[in-house]
Amino acid sequence: MPVKIELSPDRETVTVYFTGEIDHHSAKKMREDIDSCAQHNEPRVLILDFGGVEFMDSSGIGIVLGRYRLMQELGGELRLQNMPSHIRKVMRVAGIDNLKMTDSKGDKPK
Amino acid sequence: MKIQNRMRVSFPARSVNESFARTVIAAFAATVDPTVDELIDIKTAVSEAVTNAIVHGYREELGQVYIGASLYPDGRLVVRIRDTGCGIPDIKKAMEPLYTTCETGERAGLGFAVMQELMDKVQVRSTPGKGTTVTLEKRLKIKQ
């Protein structure tokens, strides 16, 4: 099970817990699972949690940037949390290591 | 300089082998007892190069990926990742951060940038229609 996805009781927040290895091979299924949940629930906040990730290459950057675009479309916000130092190092290449990406436009469309 | 140790491996360009490739190189590098950070750097850079071979080198075909690695007495690890796929017409452009030929929008175009960040040297040789060889080099801190 590459990702565990939790929806908050108020359905406002989706939290994605990645585990194991994120590479080109595993990323496709992860993207599909996350997008399916986010598109179905249209949360205000999507949180990507990297605490359980043992390995990640630039495929992880693709996941973050793609989900950022998705949350922009949904009028919501993307947050990253619990990045181990080796993940932060890869994210730094894309300049997104310290990111709490927010959409300044505010409320999600009705 | 005389090579201290070397290995070679080849495998079909299937994405399931990305993990296999980086694990093999990490096991080879582990013979000289590198730091955990060095091992992660090597695994990540190799994963990028192998993914490029699979995704871009062999876009429409299932080819073979060849990896050779050498360890030198001064602690240098040199890894060559080779494919005989379509090649890169413009290497300079391909190495530009955020440049990607992927049309799904899910590849960040940062594979070479990550390799350059994590390794001491990254060299790319490519001939359109014949294939690409990426050479990665990192000097490991040898514990004596």
gemmi code that builds the backbone of each chain (N, CA, C; Angstrom):
import gemmi

chains = {
    "A": [
        ("MET", (0.864, -1.202, 0.000), (0.000, 0.000, 0.000), (0.891, 1.240, 0.000)),
        ("PRO", (1.116, 1.889, -1.165), (2.095, 2.980, -1.208), (1.637, 4.262, -0.517)),
        ("VAL", (0.329, 4.515, -0.484), (-0.149, 5.713, 0.221), (-1.360, 5.360, 1.085)),
        ("LYS", (-1.420, 6.042, 2.226), (-2.606, 5.922, 3.070), (-3.267, 7.291, 3.045)),
        ("ILE", (-4.551, 7.329, 2.708), (-5.224, 8.615, 2.546), (-6.325, 8.744, 3.592)),
        ("GLU", (-6.293, 9.855, 4.311), (-7.301, 10.088, 5.352), (-8.087, 11.355, 5.060)),
        ("LEU", (-9.362, 11.271, 5.257), (-10.236, 12.432, 5.078), (-10.709, 12.876, 6.459)),
        ("SER", (-10.566, 14.178, 6.747), (-10.989, 14.668, 8.064), (-12.509, 14.563, 8.189)),
        ("PRO", (-13.015, 14.457, 9.434), (-14.465, 14.291, 9.622), (-15.275, 15.414, 8.953)),
        ("ASP", (-14.730, 16.627, 8.931), (-15.475, 17.733, 8.289), (-15.259, 17.772, 6.768)),
        ("ARG", (-14.521, 16.806, 6.267), (-14.261, 16.643, 4.828), (-13.518, 17.838, 4.215)),
        ("GLU", (-12.891, 18.639, 5.053), (-12.179, 19.825, 4.568), (-10.716, 19.522, 4.252)),
        ("THR", (-10.184, 18.473, 4.889), (-8.757, 18.188, 4.756), (-8.528, 16.735, 4.352)),
        ("VAL", (-7.707, 16.556, 3.321), (-7.256, 15.220, 2.941), (-5.770, 15.128, 3.271)),
        ("THR", (-5.384, 14.108, 4.029), (-3.972, 13.918, 4.354), (-3.488, 12.629, 3.701)),
        ("VAL", (-2.386, 12.755, 2.977), (-1.801, 11.612, 2.272), (-0.503, 11.219, 2.965)),
        ("TYR", (-0.442, 9.996, 3.472), (0.774, 9.498, 4.121), (1.501, 8.576, 3.142)),
        ("PHE", (2.640, 9.044, 2.650), (3.441, 8.212, 1.747), (4.288, 7.252, 2.577)),
        ("THR", (4.451, 6.033, 2.071), (5.372, 5.098, 2.723), (6.225, 4.425, 1.652)),
        ("GLY", (7.373, 3.923, 2.061), (8.229, 3.172, 1.141), (8.979, 4.065, 0.175)),
        ("GLU", (8.982, 3.692, -1.097), (9.826, 4.358, -2.082), (8.978, 5.097, -3.122)),
        ("ILE", (9.363, 6.343, -3.387), (8.690, 7.107, -4.438), (9.638, 7.215, -5.629)),
        ("ASP", (9.308, 6.524, -6.697), (10.079, 6.664, -7.940), (9.093, 6.661, -9.112)),
        ("HIS", (9.627, 6.680, -10.314), (8.773, 6.730, -11.502), (7.813, 5.545, -11.538)),
        ("HIS", (8.292, 4.380, -11.068), (7.474, 3.168, -11.100), (6.284, 3.255, -10.138)),
        ("SER", (6.537, 3.729, -8.925), (5.474, 3.742, -7.905), (4.598, 4.993, -7.997)),
        ("ALA", (5.113, 6.051, -8.629), (4.420, 7.355, -8.590), (3.054, 7.336, -9.292)),
        ("LYS", (2.937, 6.522, -10.343), (1.693, 6.539, -11.123), (0.497, 6.151, -10.256)),
        ("LYS", (0.625, 5.062, -9.524), (-0.467, 4.587, -8.666), (-0.757, 5.601, -7.552)),
        ("MET", (0.322, 6.185, -7.025), (0.153, 7.190, -5.962), (-0.654, 8.372, -6.477)),
        ("ARG", (-0.300, 8.852, -7.657), (-1.008, 10.003, -8.258), (-2.471, 9.673, -8.467)),
        ("GLU", (-2.718, 8.494, -8.996), (-4.106, 8.097, -9.283), (-4.935, 8.043, -8.004)),
        ("ASP", (-4.370, 7.457, -6.949), (-5.102, 7.339, -5.676), (-5.397, 8.719, -5.089)),
        ("ILE", (-4.376, 9.595, -5.106), (-4.551, 10.930, -4.514), (-5.574, 11.735, -5.326)),
        ("ASP", (-5.413, 11.728, -6.644), (-6.290, 12.544, -7.497), (-7.735, 12.076, -7.411)),
        ("SER", (-7.915, 10.781, -7.347), (-9.259, 10.241, -7.258), (-9.936, 10.731, -5.976)),
        ("CYS", (-9.219, 10.679, -4.858), (-9.773, 11.120, -3.572), (-10.006, 12.631, -3.568)),
        ("ALA", (-9.016, 13.394, -4.072), (-9.139, 14.863, -4.042), (-10.267, 15.342, -4.963)),
        ("GLN", (-10.377, 14.749, -6.133), (-11.422, 15.179, -7.063), (-12.809, 14.814, -6.550)),
        ("HIS", (-12.895, 13.711, -5.846), (-14.176, 13.275, -5.308), (-14.620, 14.161, -4.136)),
        ("ASN", (-13.656, 14.520, -3.269), (-14.020, 15.235, -2.037), (-13.807, 16.749, -2.107)),
        ("GLU", (-13.029, 17.216, -3.083), (-12.701, 18.642, -3.212), (-12.386, 19.287, -1.864)),
        ("PRO", (-11.319, 18.819, -1.212), (-10.986, 19.363, 0.108), (-10.440, 20.785, 0.012)),
        ("ARG", (-10.517, 21.504, 1.124), (-9.930, 22.850, 1.177), (-8.399, 22.733, 1.269)),
        ("VAL", (-7.948, 21.694, 1.982), (-6.503, 21.511, 2.178), (-6.108, 20.076, 1.831)),
        ("LEU", (-5.037, 19.957, 1.049), (-4.444, 18.640, 0.769), (-3.061, 18.627, 1.415)),
        ("ILE", (-2.840, 17.694, 2.333), (-1.551, 17.604, 3.020), (-0.808, 16.364, 2.531)),
        ("LEU", (0.432, 16.565, 2.098), (1.277, 15.427, 1.702), (2.304, 15.191, 2.806)),
        ("ASP", (2.258, 14.027, 3.422), (3.139, 13.708, 4.551), (4.202, 12.705, 4.108)),
        ("PHE", (5.476, 13.113, 4.222), (6.587, 12.297, 3.725), (7.318, 11.541, 4.841)),
        ("GLY", (6.734, 11.537, 6.044), (7.406, 10.937, 7.205), (7.791, 9.479, 7.021)),
        ("GLY", (7.033, 8.730, 6.223), (7.309, 7.299, 6.075), (8.053, 6.944, 4.798)),
        ("VAL", (8.645, 7.943, 4.139), (9.300, 7.686, 2.850), (10.765, 7.292, 3.050)),
        ("GLU", (11.130, 6.137, 2.522), (12.516, 5.662, 2.657), (13.395, 6.139, 1.507)),
        ("PHE", (12.777, 6.357, 0.359), (13.545, 6.809, -0.815), (12.649, 7.652, -1.705)),
        ("MET", (13.230, 8.716, -2.272), (12.469, 9.511, -3.245), (13.416, 10.154, -4.260)),
        ("ASP", (13.085, 10.043, -5.530), (13.839, 10.782, -6.548), (12.939, 11.891, -7.097)),
        ("SER", (13.273, 12.445, -8.256), (12.526, 13.617, -8.729), (11.074, 13.288, -9.104)),
        ("SER", (10.726, 12.007, -9.126), (9.317, 11.645, -9.330), (8.454, 12.244, -8.220)),
        ("GLY", (9.037, 12.372, -7.035), (8.313, 12.973, -5.913), (8.046, 14.454, -6.149)),
        ("ILE", (9.000, 15.124, -6.813), (8.797, 16.533, -7.155), (7.623, 16.644, -8.128)),
        ("GLY", (7.573, 15.703, -9.081), (6.462, 15.681, -10.041), (5.121, 15.508, -9.345)),
        ("ILE", (5.104, 14.643, -8.329), (3.862, 14.441, -7.565), (3.447, 15.744, -6.884)),
        ("VAL", (4.396, 16.428, -6.267), (4.072, 17.670, -5.546), (3.578, 18.741, -6.522)),
        ("LEU", (4.313, 18.937, -7.616), (3.923, 20.000, -8.557), (2.576, 19.699, -9.212)),
        ("GLY", (2.355, 18.437, -9.535), (1.078, 18.039, -10.139), (-0.089, 18.236, -9.187)),
        ("ARG", (0.127, 17.923, -7.890), (-0.944, 18.103, -6.898), (-1.149, 19.585, -6.577)),
        ("TYR", (-0.087, 20.365, -6.717), (-0.234, 21.819, -6.543), (-1.169, 22.373, -7.610)),
        ("ARG", (-0.959, 21.912, -8.840), (-1.834, 22.351, -9.943), (-3.269, 21.893, -9.701)),
        ("LEU", (-3.419, 20.672, -9.226), (-4.758, 20.142, -8.959), (-5.472, 20.979, -7.898)),
        ("MET", (-4.754, 21.314, -6.827), (-5.399, 22.081, -5.755), (-5.704, 23.513, -6.196)),
        ("GLN", (-4.890, 24.025, -7.119), (-5.214, 25.342, -7.686), (-6.531, 25.266, -8.442)),
        ("GLU", (-6.679, 24.200, -9.227), (-7.931, 24.012, -9.983), (-9.127, 23.881, -9.053)),
        ("LEU", (-8.904, 23.225, -7.906), (-9.998, 23.018, -6.960), (-10.177, 24.211, -6.018)),
        ("GLY", (-9.309, 25.224, -6.158), (-9.403, 26.412, -5.307), (-8.965, 26.151, -3.874)),
        ("GLY", (-8.137, 25.157, -3.674), (-7.689, 24.812, -2.319), (-6.204, 25.046, -2.133)),
        ("GLU", (-5.677, 24.394, -1.124), (-4.302, 24.665, -0.692), (-3.543, 23.352, -0.539)),
        ("LEU", (-2.253, 23.392, -0.876), (-1.414, 22.200, -0.712), (-0.381, 22.457, 0.371)),
        ("ARG", (-0.221, 21.510, 1.276), (0.814, 21.631, 2.311), (1.680, 20.381, 2.306)),
        ("LEU", (2.972, 20.590, 2.606), (3.900, 19.461, 2.702), (4.324, 19.332, 4.154)),
        ("GLN", (4.429, 18.108, 4.649), (4.878, 17.975, 6.043), (5.728, 16.735, 6.260)),
        ("ASN", (6.492, 16.791, 7.360), (7.351, 15.672, 7.806), (8.324, 15.202, 6.737)),
        ("MET", (9.108, 16.150, 6.196), (10.076, 15.740, 5.185), (11.399, 15.375, 5.844)),
        ("PRO", (11.842, 14.097, 5.741), (13.183, 13.740, 6.218), (14.234, 14.512, 5.410)),
        ("SER", (15.455, 14.576, 5.947), (16.483, 15.417, 5.310), (16.784, 14.971, 3.873)),
        ("HIS", (16.743, 13.646, 3.604), (17.075, 13.205, 2.238), (15.978, 13.612, 1.248)),
        ("ILE", (14.749, 13.732, 1.731), (13.655, 14.176, 0.861), (13.783, 15.690, 0.630)),
        ("ARG", (14.095, 16.379, 1.708), (14.248, 17.842, 1.623), (15.335, 18.211, 0.609)),
        ("LYS", (16.395, 17.403, 0.597), (17.515, 17.649, -0.314), (17.052, 17.595, -1.778)),
        ("VAL", (16.229, 16.622, -2.106), (15.715, 16.505, -3.478), (14.726, 17.640, -3.779)),
        ("MET", (13.875, 17.942, -2.808), (12.893, 19.016, -2.990), (13.585, 20.367, -3.205)),
        ("ARG", (14.763, 20.515, -2.560), (15.499, 21.778, -2.657), (15.874, 22.086, -4.111)),
        ("VAL", (16.125, 21.048, -4.892), (16.484, 21.250, -6.301), (15.355, 21.987, -7.039)),
        ("ALA", (14.126, 21.688, -6.632), (12.967, 22.344, -7.266), (12.563, 23.614, -6.517)),
        ("GLY", (13.282, 23.915, -5.420), (12.954, 25.108, -4.642), (11.662, 24.968, -3.860)),
        ("ILE", (11.269, 23.734, -3.571), (10.005, 23.561, -2.858), (10.207, 22.851, -1.516)),
        ("ASP", (11.427, 22.937, -0.968), (11.721, 22.212, 0.267), (11.083, 22.846, 1.505)),
        ("ASN", (10.864, 24.142, 1.455), (10.313, 24.790, 2.645), (8.907, 25.274, 2.403)),
        ("LEU", (8.240, 24.566, 1.581), (7.017, 25.120, 1.050), (5.784, 24.788, 1.855)),
        ("LYS", (5.037, 25.787, 2.141), (3.645, 25.544, 2.480), (2.939, 26.275, 1.344)),
        ("MET", (2.576, 25.548, 0.315), (2.006, 26.214, -0.850), (0.569, 26.601, -0.553)),
        ("THR", (0.265, 27.839, -0.736), (-1.108, 28.265, -0.471), (-1.680, 28.978, -1.684)),
        ("ASP", (-2.962, 28.917, -1.788), (-3.643, 29.628, -2.864), (-4.248, 30.887, -2.279)),
        ("SER", (-3.711, 32.035, -2.681), (-4.125, 33.284, -2.066), (-5.526, 33.716, -2.482)),
        ("LYS", (-6.068, 32.988, -3.475), (-7.394, 33.404, -3.942), (-8.485, 33.105, -2.906)),
        ("GLY", (-8.158, 32.228, -1.965), (-9.114, 32.023, -0.871), (-10.048, 30.867, -1.062)),
        ("ASP", (-11.333, 31.116, -0.890), (-12.322, 30.033, -0.773), (-12.425, 29.180, -2.037)),
        ("LYS", (-12.770, 27.946, -1.786), (-12.955, 27.070, -2.942), (-14.280, 27.395, -3.618)),
        ("PRO", (-14.331, 27.216, -4.910), (-15.534, 27.575, -5.628), (-16.731, 26.753, -5.165)),
        ("LYS", (-17.883, 27.382, -5.170), (-19.099, 26.659, -4.746), (-19.581, 25.765, -5.892)),
    ],
    "B": [
        ("MET", (44.343, 5.711, -12.909), (44.478, 5.027, -11.617), (43.861, 3.623, -11.697)),
        ("LYS", (44.506, 2.689, -11.054), (44.056, 1.300, -11.092), (42.683, 1.152, -10.417)),
        ("ILE", (41.821, 0.380, -11.046), (40.489, 0.158, -10.474), (40.587, -0.831, -9.309)),
        ("GLN", (39.910, -0.496, -8.238), (39.934, -1.350, -7.048), (38.895, -2.471, -7.138)),
        ("ASN", (37.744, -2.100, -7.725), (36.663, -3.083, -7.813), (35.716, -2.626, -8.923)),
        ("ARG", (35.052, -3.563, -9.550), (34.089, -3.150, -10.576), (32.966, -4.158, -10.723)),
        ("MET", (31.874, -3.695, -11.338), (30.725, -4.575, -11.550), (29.988, -4.144, -12.817)),
        ("ARG", (29.247, -5.088, -13.345), (28.393, -4.789, -14.501), (27.069, -5.515, -14.354)),
        ("VAL", (26.030, -4.860, -14.811), (24.719, -5.493, -14.766), (23.890, -4.943, -15.923)),
        ("SER", (23.001, -5.745, -16.451), (22.066, -5.234, -17.454), (20.701, -5.842, -17.196)),
        ("PHE", (19.676, -5.115, -17.627), (18.306, -5.557, -17.355), (17.365, -4.899, -18.359)),
        ("PRO", (16.179, -5.482, -18.583), (15.217, -4.866, -19.496), (14.727, -3.527, -18.939)),
        ("ALA", (14.425, -2.611, -19.845), (14.038, -1.250, -19.444), (12.592, -1.196, -18.956)),
        ("ARG", (12.330, -1.937, -17.896), (11.000, -1.909, -17.266), (11.104, -1.075, -15.997)),
        ("SER", (10.044, -0.305, -15.713), (10.117, 0.599, -14.567), (10.292, -0.146, -13.245)),
        ("VAL", (9.845, -1.393, -13.192), (10.009, -2.162, -11.960), (11.490, -2.363, -11.633)),
        ("ASN", (12.370, -2.241, -12.631), (13.805, -2.431, -12.413), (14.532, -1.179, -11.923)),
        ("GLU", (13.829, -0.055, -11.819), (14.467, 1.163, -11.291), (14.964, 0.928, -9.866)),
        ("SER", (14.132, 0.292, -9.081), (14.496, -0.001, -7.692), (15.657, -1.000, -7.639)),
        ("PHE", (15.586, -2.012, -8.494), (16.657, -3.018, -8.564), (17.998, -2.346, -8.878)),
        ("ALA", (17.993, -1.450, -9.869), (19.242, -0.821, -10.321), (19.899, -0.006, -9.204)),
        ("ARG", (19.115, 0.829, -8.542), (19.736, 1.673, -7.507), (20.177, 0.844, -6.295)),
        ("THR", (19.456, -0.257, -6.036), (19.826, -1.104, -4.907), (21.132, -1.847, -5.196)),
        ("VAL", (21.300, -2.291, -6.437), (22.538, -2.983, -6.826), (23.745, -2.052, -6.679)),
        ("ILE", (23.607, -0.816, -7.162), (24.730, 0.126, -7.070), (25.027, 0.472, -5.612)),
        ("ALA", (23.975, 0.610, -4.816), (24.183, 0.917, -3.395), (24.933, -0.244, -2.721)),
        ("ALA", (24.581, -1.476, -3.079), (25.249, -2.643, -2.495), (26.719, -2.677, -2.908)),
        ("PHE", (26.983, -2.298, -4.171), (28.369, -2.264, -4.655), (29.168, -1.189, -3.910)),
        ("ALA", (28.581, 0.007, -3.793), (29.256, 1.110, -3.091), (29.458, 0.780, -1.619)),
        ("ALA", (28.550, 0.003, -1.053), (28.615, -0.310, 0.379), (29.861, -1.113, 0.737)),
        ("THR", (30.517, -1.689, -0.280), (31.726, -2.485, 0.001), (32.867, -1.625, 0.534)),
        ("VAL", (32.799, -0.291, 0.322), (33.851, 0.580, 0.865), (33.318, 1.422, 2.028)),
        ("ASP", (32.173, 1.026, 2.567), (31.638, 1.616, 3.782), (31.403, 3.131, 3.693)),
        ("PRO", (30.620, 3.567, 2.727), (30.317, 5.001, 2.632), (29.333, 5.428, 3.720)),
        ("THR", (29.101, 6.734, 3.827), (28.119, 7.216, 4.806), (26.708, 6.951, 4.265)),
        ("VAL", (25.745, 7.004, 5.170), (24.349, 6.807, 4.763), (23.945, 7.892, 3.760)),
        ("ASP", (24.364, 9.121, 4.003), (24.023, 10.223, 3.094), (24.604, 9.988, 1.696)),
        ("GLU", (25.843, 9.505, 1.644), (26.460, 9.223, 0.341), (25.681, 8.139, -0.404)),
        ("LEU", (25.290, 7.119, 0.329), (24.530, 6.030, -0.305), (23.194, 6.529, -0.862)),
        ("ILE", (22.523, 7.379, -0.098), (21.236, 7.922, -0.568), (21.455, 8.783, -1.817)),
        ("ASP", (22.514, 9.594, -1.804), (22.824, 10.430, -2.976), (23.043, 9.568, -4.226)),
        ("ILE", (23.831, 8.506, -4.057), (24.148, 7.624, -5.189), (22.879, 6.942, -5.704)),
        ("LYS", (22.096, 6.410, -4.782), (20.856, 5.726, -5.182), (19.930, 6.678, -5.947)),
        ("THR", (19.831, 7.910, -5.456), (18.916, 8.869, -6.086), (19.398, 9.230, -7.490)),
        ("ALA", (20.702, 9.499, -7.619), (21.240, 9.880, -8.933), (21.100, 8.733, -9.936)),
        ("VAL", (21.392, 7.508, -9.494), (21.263, 6.339, -10.378), (19.799, 6.142, -10.779)),
        ("SER", (18.901, 6.353, -9.839), (17.470, 6.210, -10.132), (17.040, 7.199, -11.227)),
        ("GLU", (17.571, 8.414, -11.155), (17.246, 9.425, -12.166), (17.734, 8.998, -13.553)),
        ("ALA", (18.994, 8.539, -13.597), (19.584, 8.178, -14.896), (18.881, 6.958, -15.497)),
        ("VAL", (18.581, 5.974, -14.657), (17.910, 4.765, -15.148), (16.486, 5.108, -15.612)),
        ("THR", (15.813, 5.963, -14.864), (14.459, 6.376, -15.262), (14.497, 7.097, -16.608)),
        ("ASN", (15.491, 7.958, -16.790), (15.639, 8.639, -18.084), (15.793, 7.634, -19.224)),
        ("ALA", (16.625, 6.609, -18.988), (16.840, 5.588, -20.029), (15.527, 4.888, -20.368)),
        ("ILE", (14.765, 4.559, -19.338), (13.512, 3.815, -19.539), (12.435, 4.700, -20.174)),
        ("VAL", (12.300, 5.924, -19.641), (11.201, 6.799, -20.087), (11.524, 7.484, -21.415)),
        ("HIS", (12.756, 7.975, -21.530), (13.108, 8.773, -22.712), (13.921, 7.993, -23.743)),
        ("GLY", (14.896, 7.200, -23.274), (15.743, 6.457, -24.209), (14.935, 5.453, -25.010)),
        ("TYR", (14.121, 4.695, -24.275), (13.318, 3.652, -24.928), (11.843, 4.033, -24.891)),
        ("ARG", (11.528, 5.118, -25.522), (10.151, 5.630, -25.476), (9.133, 4.633, -26.028)),
        ("GLU", (9.458, 4.053, -27.164), (8.482, 3.193, -27.857), (8.881, 1.725, -27.877)),
        ("GLU", (9.949, 1.366, -27.159), (10.426, -0.015, -27.257), (10.921, -0.487, -25.892)),
        ("LEU", (11.030, -1.797, -25.764), (11.582, -2.351, -24.527), (13.019, -2.766, -24.796)),
        ("GLY", (13.942, -1.859, -24.492), (15.354, -2.148, -24.733), (16.031, -2.657, -23.473)),
        ("GLN", (17.334, -2.598, -23.495), (18.140, -3.083, -22.380), (18.911, -1.903, -21.771)),
        ("VAL", (18.989, -1.862, -20.462), (19.786, -0.841, -19.779), (21.050, -1.510, -19.242)),
        ("TYR", (22.192, -0.880, -19.487), (23.482, -1.444, -19.072), (24.105, -0.528, -18.021)),
        ("ILE", (24.526, -1.091, -16.922), (25.190, -0.297, -15.886), (26.549, -0.909, -15.576)),
        ("GLY", (27.542, -0.058, -15.540), (28.867, -0.490, -15.106), (29.331, 0.461, -14.017)),
        ("ALA", (29.953, -0.066, -12.988), (30.438, 0.801, -11.916), (31.847, 0.399, -11.519)),
        ("SER", (32.660, 1.402, -11.179), (34.037, 1.150, -10.761), (34.342, 1.911, -9.486)),
        ("LEU", (35.106, 1.304, -8.628), (35.593, 1.968, -7.415), (37.106, 2.097, -7.523)),
        ("TYR", (37.620, 3.273, -7.200), (39.053, 3.526, -7.277), (39.632, 3.639, -5.861)),
        ("PRO", (40.931, 3.381, -5.714), (41.541, 3.420, -4.375), (41.396, 4.770, -3.672)),
        ("ASP", (41.248, 5.860, -4.457), (41.120, 7.178, -3.814), (39.670, 7.463, -3.372)),
        ("GLY", (38.798, 6.479, -3.506), (37.430, 6.649, -3.025), (36.440, 7.080, -4.084)),
        ("ARG", (36.905, 7.242, -5.332), (35.963, 7.639, -6.390), (35.099, 6.461, -6.817)),
        ("LEU", (33.805, 6.739, -6.909), (32.868, 5.778, -7.487), (32.413, 6.354, -8.825)),
        ("VAL", (32.579, 5.571, -9.886), (32.140, 6.006, -11.216), (31.085, 5.023, -11.715)),
        ("VAL", (29.916, 5.556, -12.062), (28.813, 4.707, -12.524), (28.418, 5.145, -13.936)),
        ("ARG", (28.367, 4.182, -14.850), (27.910, 4.478, -16.213), (26.582, 3.801, -16.465)),
        ("ILE", (25.617, 4.594, -16.917), (24.288, 4.059, -17.234), (24.086, 4.255, -18.731)),
        ("ARG", (23.919, 3.167, -19.452), (23.886, 3.251, -20.916), (22.619, 2.624, -21.473)),
        ("ASP", (22.069, 3.301, -22.484), (20.974, 2.686, -23.237), (21.302, 2.772, -24.718)),
        ("THR", (20.634, 1.954, -25.521), (20.835, 2.011, -26.969), (19.536, 2.485, -27.626)),
        ("GLY", (18.912, 3.453, -26.973), (17.627, 3.967, -27.438), (17.746, 5.112, -28.414)),
        ("CYS", (16.810, 6.037, -28.321), (16.668, 7.064, -29.371), (17.722, 8.165, -29.315)),
        ("GLY", (18.422, 8.292, -28.155), (19.434, 9.336, -28.051), (18.835, 10.700, -27.776)),
        ("ILE", (19.716, 11.657, -27.472), (19.278, 13.015, -27.147), (19.810, 13.966, -28.222)),
        ("PRO", (18.935, 14.633, -28.974), (19.412, 15.519, -30.034), (20.164, 16.746, -29.498)),
        ("ASP", (19.722, 17.281, -28.358), (20.341, 18.491, -27.807), (20.583, 18.274, -26.309)),
        ("ILE", (21.800, 17.830, -25.962), (22.105, 17.475, -24.571), (22.001, 18.694, -23.660)),
        ("LYS", (22.499, 19.834, -24.152), (22.484, 21.053, -23.330), (21.053, 21.395, -22.917)),
        ("LYS", (20.161, 21.311, -23.881), (18.755, 21.622, -23.602), (18.138, 20.586, -22.657)),
        ("ALA", (18.482, 19.321, -22.899), (17.930, 18.248, -22.058), (18.354, 18.403, -20.599)),
        ("MET", (19.516, 19.031, -20.389), (20.018, 19.175, -19.016), (19.513, 20.443, -18.333)),
        ("GLU", (18.805, 21.273, -19.068), (18.264, 22.489, -18.457), (17.193, 22.113, -17.431)),
        ("PRO", (17.263, 22.722, -16.228), (16.223, 22.436, -15.234), (14.836, 22.747, -15.783)),
        ("LEU", (13.900, 21.891, -15.477), (12.484, 22.003, -15.846), (12.192, 21.679, -17.303)),
        ("TYR", (13.257, 21.358, -18.093), (12.985, 20.952, -19.470), (12.550, 19.493, -19.482)),
        ("THR", (11.432, 19.217, -20.090), (10.992, 17.825, -20.214), (10.241, 17.631, -21.523)),
        ("THR", (10.380, 16.428, -22.068), (9.619, 16.116, -23.284), (8.362, 15.342, -22.916)),
        ("CYS", (8.182, 15.114, -21.605), (7.010, 14.369, -21.143), (5.758, 15.222, -21.310)),
        ("GLU", (4.766, 14.649, -21.948), (3.568, 15.440, -22.257), (2.467, 15.306, -21.209)),
        ("THR", (2.658, 14.405, -20.238), (1.603, 14.226, -19.233), (1.659, 15.311, -18.155)),
        ("GLY", (2.783, 16.041, -18.091), (2.928, 17.069, -17.065), (3.292, 16.503, -15.706)),
        ("GLU", (3.591, 15.204, -15.655), (3.890, 14.593, -14.367), (5.387, 14.354, -14.139)),
        ("ARG", (6.216, 14.669, -15.138), (7.661, 14.606, -14.929), (8.143, 16.040, -14.749)),
        ("ALA", (8.933, 16.264, -13.717), (9.300, 17.635, -13.365), (10.396, 18.206, -14.263)),
        ("GLY", (11.106, 17.349, -14.987), (12.212, 17.856, -15.812), (13.418, 18.224, -14.971)),
        ("LEU", (13.562, 17.559, -13.820), (14.653, 17.907, -12.901), (15.623, 16.751, -12.675)),
        ("GLY", (15.512, 15.715, -13.510), (16.373, 14.542, -13.332), (17.856, 14.888, -13.373)),
        ("PHE", (18.287, 15.607, -14.390), (19.713, 15.964, -14.489), (20.114, 16.936, -13.384)),
        ("ALA", (19.205, 17.854, -13.034), (19.501, 18.819, -11.951), (19.733, 18.074, -10.636)),
        ("VAL", (18.940, 17.035, -10.389), (19.113, 16.238, -9.168), (20.452, 15.490, -9.224)),
        ("MET", (20.765, 14.894, -10.378), (22.056, 14.191, -10.516), (23.216, 15.149, -10.238)),
        ("GLN", (23.128, 16.367, -10.799), (24.219, 17.332, -10.625), (24.325, 17.808, -9.180)),
        ("GLU", (23.191, 17.898, -8.515), (23.185, 18.335, -7.114), (23.844, 17.287, -6.208)),
        ("LEU", (23.637, 16.019, -6.515), (24.038, 14.960, -5.588), (25.397, 14.338, -5.903)),
        ("MET", (25.864, 14.482, -7.167), (27.127, 13.855, -7.549), (28.177, 14.935, -7.808)),
        ("ASP", (29.453, 14.528, -7.833), (30.519, 15.500, -8.104), (30.613, 15.818, -9.591)),
        ("LYS", (30.395, 14.800, -10.426), (30.469, 15.013, -11.881), (29.340, 14.259, -12.573)),
        ("VAL", (28.766, 14.899, -13.582), (27.751, 14.242, -14.419), (28.130, 14.510, -15.870)),
        ("GLN", (28.340, 13.441, -16.612), (28.701, 13.613, -18.025), (27.691, 12.847, -18.888)),
        ("VAL", (27.263, 13.481, -19.963), (26.282, 12.839, -20.846), (26.851, 12.770, -22.251)),
        ("ARG", (26.828, 11.574, -22.817), (27.213, 11.408, -24.228), (26.048, 10.749, -24.935)),
        ("SER", (25.696, 11.275, -26.087), (24.530, 10.720, -26.759), (24.638, 10.885, -28.266)),
        ("THR", (24.156, 9.895, -28.972), (24.075, 9.971, -30.431), (22.638, 9.654, -30.830)),
        ("PRO", (21.958, 10.606, -31.468), (20.577, 10.336, -31.881), (20.483, 9.052, -32.702)),
        ("GLY", (19.541, 8.207, -32.316), (19.341, 6.933, -33.005), (20.208, 5.809, -32.482)),
        ("LYS", (21.206, 6.140, -31.658), (22.122, 5.088, -31.172), (22.091, 4.906, -29.665)),
        ("GLY", (21.799, 5.970, -28.950), (21.698, 5.792, -27.502), (22.431, 6.840, -26.689)),
        ("THR", (22.367, 6.660, -25.379), (22.891, 7.646, -24.433), (23.667, 6.953, -23.327)),
        ("THR", (24.785, 7.575, -22.940), (25.530, 7.099, -21.772), (25.664, 8.252, -20.776)),
        ("VAL", (25.221, 8.015, -19.566), (25.373, 9.003, -18.493), (26.435, 8.471, -17.532)),
        ("THR", (27.443, 9.287, -17.265), (28.497, 8.895, -16.334), (28.405, 9.755, -15.078)),
        ("LEU", (28.259, 9.091, -13.952), (28.138, 9.776, -12.664), (29.388, 9.487, -11.842)),
        ("GLU", (29.906, 10.505, -11.184), (31.097, 10.289, -10.355), (30.926, 10.958, -9.000)),
        ("LYS", (31.312, 10.232, -7.979), (31.281, 10.807, -6.624), (32.473, 10.293, -5.829)),
        ("ARG", (33.129, 11.202, -5.127), (34.244, 10.779, -4.283), (33.709, 10.475, -2.886)),
        ("LEU", (33.873, 9.238, -2.470), (33.354, 8.819, -1.166), (34.417, 9.040, -0.095)),
        ("LYS", (33.930, 9.363, 1.087), (34.867, 9.537, 2.214), (35.253, 8.148, 2.713)),
        ("ILE", (36.474, 7.767, 2.407), (36.918, 6.435, 2.821), (37.341, 6.473, 4.286)),
        ("LYS", (36.741, 5.574, 5.058), (37.098, 5.504, 6.486), (38.254, 4.528, 6.642)),
        ("GLN", (39.393, 5.021, 7.115), (40.558, 4.130, 7.313), (40.782, 3.913, 8.803)),
    ],
}
model = gemmi.Model(1)
for chain_id, residues in chains.items():
    chain = gemmi.Chain(chain_id)
    for i, (resn, *xyz) in enumerate(residues, 1):
        res = gemmi.Residue()
        res.name, res.seqid = resn, gemmi.SeqId(i, " ")
        for name, pos in zip(("N", "CA", "C"), xyz):
            atom = gemmi.Atom()
            atom.name, atom.element = name, gemmi.Element(name[0])
            atom.pos, atom.b_iso = gemmi.Position(*pos), 0.0
            res.add_atom(atom)
        chain.add_residue(res)
    model.add_chain(chain)
structure = gemmi.Structure()
structure.add_model(model)
structure.setup_entities()
